Amino acid sequence: MQERLTTQIADAIDDRLTPRGVLVVIEAEHLCMSMRGVRKPGTVTVTSAVRGLFRDDARTRAEAMAFIHGR
């Protein structure tokens, strides 16, 4: 579900705003993983979707990801 949501957000931004590039990153804690899966609270899953310039230019994508992660 998180993967689908990430893709839907990226597609909606791309379709409606027609930017040169779109980068969507979602970090979420899933109760099913915390309670039943790895049984470790605070475990997060990160998904991303890239479109346009961010997909085509690795340097631009790396710069955006570094900004997102605060590096």
N, CA and C of each residue as an Amber inpcrd file, in Angstrom:
protein
   213
   0.8210000  -1.1930000   0.0000000   0.0000000   0.0000000   0.0000000
   0.8680000   1.2620000   0.0000000   1.9510000   1.2560000   0.7820000
   2.8270000   2.4270000   0.8270000   3.4640000   2.6760000  -0.5320000
   3.8640000   1.6200000  -1.2150000   4.4710000   1.7670000  -2.5310000
   3.4800000   2.3910000  -3.5150000   2.2420000   1.9230000  -3.4700000
   1.2070000   2.4410000  -4.3660000   0.9280000   3.9110000  -4.0650000
   0.8450000   4.2650000  -2.7980000   0.6050000   5.6540000  -2.4050000
   1.7300000   6.5600000  -2.8910000   2.9610000   6.1070000  -2.7340000
   4.1210000   6.8870000  -3.1780000   4.0340000   7.1630000  -4.6770000
   3.7200000   6.1350000  -5.4490000   3.5960000   6.2720000  -6.9000000
   2.4380000   7.1870000  -7.2760000   1.3120000   7.0470000  -6.5910000
   0.1430000   7.8780000  -6.8950000   0.4130000   9.3550000  -6.6240000
   1.1170000   9.6470000  -5.5480000   1.4570000  11.0420000  -5.2340000
   2.3740000  11.6200000  -6.3080000   3.4020000  10.8590000  -6.6710000
   4.3400000  11.3300000  -7.7020000   3.6270000  11.5460000  -9.0310000
   2.7550000  10.6190000  -9.4150000   2.0180000  10.7520000 -10.6740000
   1.0850000  11.9550000 -10.6530000   0.4060000  12.1810000  -9.5290000
  -0.5180000  13.3130000  -9.4250000   0.2180000  14.6470000  -9.5430000
   1.3390000  14.7630000  -8.8640000   2.1410000  15.9980000  -8.9480000
   2.6260000  16.2000000 -10.3750000   3.1360000  15.1330000 -10.9830000
   3.6640000  15.2030000 -12.3410000   2.5750000  15.5720000 -13.3400000
   1.3960000  14.9660000 -13.2200000   0.2980000  15.2210000 -14.1560000
  -0.2740000  16.6220000 -14.0240000  -0.4540000  17.0950000 -12.8070000
  -1.1520000  18.3600000 -12.6040000  -0.2550000  19.5900000 -12.6630000
   0.9780000  19.4410000 -12.2340000   1.8810000  20.5970000 -12.2060000
   2.8670000  20.6150000 -13.3670000   3.0540000  19.4880000 -14.0260000
   4.0270000  19.2970000 -15.1090000   5.3970000  19.9250000 -14.8010000
   5.9890000  19.5450000 -13.6600000   7.3170000  20.0510000 -13.3200000
   8.3840000  19.3410000 -14.1530000   9.6030000  19.8270000 -14.0720000
  10.7140000  19.1720000 -14.7690000  11.1000000  17.8730000 -14.0790000
  10.7890000  17.7480000 -12.7980000  11.0970000  16.5280000 -12.0700000
  10.2860000  16.4280000 -10.7920000  10.0760000  15.2010000 -10.3620000
   9.3340000  14.9340000  -9.1250000  10.0890000  13.8730000  -8.3380000
  10.2200000  14.1030000  -7.0530000  10.8270000  13.1240000  -6.1500000
   9.9480000  13.0560000  -4.9060000   9.3930000  11.8850000  -4.6450000
   8.5410000  11.6810000  -3.4770000   9.1820000  10.6000000  -2.6240000
   9.3690000  10.8850000  -1.3530000   9.9200000   9.9210000  -0.4010000
   8.9580000   9.8290000   0.7760000   8.5430000   8.6110000   1.0830000
   7.6620000   8.3920000   2.2300000   8.3570000   7.4410000   3.1900000
   8.4370000   7.8680000   4.4310000   8.9970000   7.0470000   5.5050000
   7.8760000   6.8080000   6.5090000   7.5570000   5.5390000   6.7560000
   6.4280000   5.2390000   7.6350000   6.7280000   4.0380000   8.5230000
   6.1900000   4.1010000   9.7180000   6.2600000   2.9560000  10.6290000
   4.9770000   2.1650000  10.4680000   5.1070000   0.8980000  10.2230000
   3.9460000   0.0400000  10.0040000   3.6750000  -0.7820000  11.2570000
   2.4810000  -0.6710000  11.7710000   2.1000000  -1.3990000  12.9730000
   2.2890000  -2.9040000  12.7980000   2.0030000  -3.4140000  11.6030000
   2.1400000  -4.8580000  11.3860000   3.5940000  -5.3120000  11.5770000
   4.5560000  -4.4630000  11.2170000   5.9640000  -4.8270000  11.4100000
   6.3700000  -4.6750000  12.8710000   5.8450000  -3.6570000  13.5170000
   6.2040000  -3.4090000  14.9130000   5.6250000  -4.4640000  15.8510000
   4.4390000  -4.9440000  15.5230000   3.7520000  -5.8680000  16.4170000
   3.9670000  -7.3410000  16.0460000   3.9370000  -7.6350000  14.7330000
   3.9880000  -9.0370000  14.3180000   5.2500000  -9.4020000  13.5560000
   5.7490000  -8.4990000  12.7320000   6.8810000  -8.8100000  11.8620000
   8.1900000  -8.8980000  12.6240000   8.9880000  -7.8590000  12.5230000
  10.2900000  -7.8450000  13.1910000  10.1640000  -7.5910000  14.6890000
   8.9810000  -7.2050000  15.1240000   8.6790000  -6.9440000  16.5450000
   9.6490000  -5.9560000  17.1810000   9.9450000  -4.9230000  16.4420000
  10.8390000  -3.8930000  16.9430000  10.1840000  -2.5370000  16.6840000
   9.6130000  -1.9190000  17.7130000   8.9870000  -0.6000000  17.5310000
   9.9840000   0.4020000  16.9520000   9.4950000   1.2470000  16.0960000
  10.3510000   2.2550000  15.4710000  10.9240000   1.8130000  14.1420000
  10.6470000   0.5790000  13.7300000  11.1220000   0.1040000  12.4360000
  10.3320000   0.8100000  11.3430000  11.0330000   1.4470000  10.4200000
  10.3640000   2.2020000   9.3670000  10.6520000   1.5940000   8.0000000
   9.7310000   1.8430000   7.0940000   9.8870000   1.4560000   5.7050000
   9.9310000   2.7340000   4.8830000  10.9010000   2.8230000   3.9820000
  11.0570000   4.0010000   3.1380000  10.7870000   3.6020000   1.6970000
   9.9240000   4.3730000   1.0260000   9.6710000   4.1700000  -0.3950000
   9.8960000   5.4840000  -1.1140000  10.2650000   5.4040000  -2.3830000
  10.4690000   6.6180000  -3.1720000   9.9820000   6.4050000  -4.5910000
   9.6260000   7.5060000  -5.2240000   9.2370000   7.5040000  -6.6280000
   9.8820000   8.7170000  -7.2830000  10.4860000   8.5070000  -8.4330000
  11.1580000   9.5970000  -9.1400000  10.5940000   9.7170000 -10.5490000
  10.5100000  10.9420000 -11.0000000  10.0090000  11.2340000 -12.3360000
  10.8780000  12.3280000 -12.9500000  10.9220000  12.3710000 -14.2600000
  11.5720000  13.4520000 -14.9950000  13.0490000  13.6050000 -14.6900000
  13.4430000  14.8270000 -14.3960000  14.8440000  15.1840000 -14.1820000
  15.5040000  14.3390000 -13.0940000  14.7770000  14.0250000 -12.0490000
  15.3480000  13.2340000 -10.9600000  15.6170000  11.7960000 -11.3950000
  14.8650000  11.2950000 -12.3300000  15.0960000   9.9420000 -12.8420000
  16.2680000   9.9300000 -13.8210000  16.3680000  10.9760000 -14.6330000
  17.3500000  11.0080000 -15.7150000  18.7420000  11.4510000 -15.2810000
  18.8430000  12.2420000 -14.2370000  20.1240000  12.8120000 -13.8170000
  20.4840000  12.3210000 -12.4100000  21.4390000  11.4020000 -12.3480000
  21.8290000  10.7970000 -11.0700000  22.3820000  11.8310000 -10.0900000
  23.1060000  12.8220000 -10.5840000  23.6640000  13.8420000  -9.6870000
  22.5690000  14.6840000  -9.0480000  21.5770000  15.0490000  -9.8300000
  20.4520000  15.8350000  -9.3070000  19.6690000  15.0150000  -8.2900000
  19.4480000  13.7450000  -8.5860000  18.7280000  12.8600000  -7.6580000
  19.5110000  12.7050000  -6.3540000  20.8190000  12.5120000  -6.4360000
  21.6510000  12.3560000  -5.2390000  21.6430000  13.6360000  -4.4020000
  21.6900000  14.7700000  -5.0570000  21.6580000  16.0450000  -4.3370000
  20.3230000  16.2150000  -3.6000000  19.2140000  15.8910000  -4.2490000
  17.9000000  16.0040000  -3.6180000  17.7700000  15.0350000  -2.4420000
  18.2450000  13.8220000  -2.6050000  18.1550000  12.8330000  -1.5280000
  19.0190000  13.2600000  -0.3460000  20.1890000  13.8060000  -0.6020000
  21.0430000  14.2900000   0.4720000  20.3510000  15.4190000   1.2310000
  19.6720000  16.2870000   0.5060000  18.9340000  17.3780000   1.1360000
  17.8170000  16.8330000   2.0140000  17.0910000  15.8490000   1.5090000
  15.9960000  15.2430000   2.2660000  16.5040000  14.6020000   3.5570000
  17.6400000  13.9400000   3.4700000  18.1920000  13.2450000   4.6260000
  19.0590000  14.1350000   5.5080000  19.1750000  15.4110000   5.1550000
  19.8770000  16.3690000   5.9930000  21.3840000  16.2320000   5.9930000
  21.9260000  15.8100000   4.8860000  23.3960000  15.6520000   4.8040000
  24.0040000  16.7710000   4.0060000
